[in-house]
C-alpha cells in the first residue's frame, strides 16, 4: 500500500515481550521495530513513534501505533504473526493520516 512515500507492507521483525501474568508486547520494542522497518525500507528514520501498552502477545492480535513521518502523522497497523518466547513477528502496514 503506497500512501505518501512512507508505506511498509507485510514486513516482519522482532520486538520483545514483557512477562507478567500474560505476555504483553513491550511498547518501546514495538516502536523500535517500526523505526527499523521504516528506515530500512524508505531511508527515513522516524523519531516519534508511540505504541499502546497492555497489548496481549497473541498471534492475530492487532494494534495501532502513531508515527511521525516526513509529511506528517502516520498510523502503523501492527498484526502479530508469530510469538516464540520473547520473539514477536509483525505484519506492518503504514498509512498517512
Beta strands, then each sheet from edge to edge (+ up, - down):
strand 1: 17-18
strand 2: 24-25
strand 3: 49-51
strand 4: 62-69
strand 5: 72-84
strand 6: 87-96
sheet 1: 1+ 2-
sheet 2: 3+ 4- 5+ 6-
end
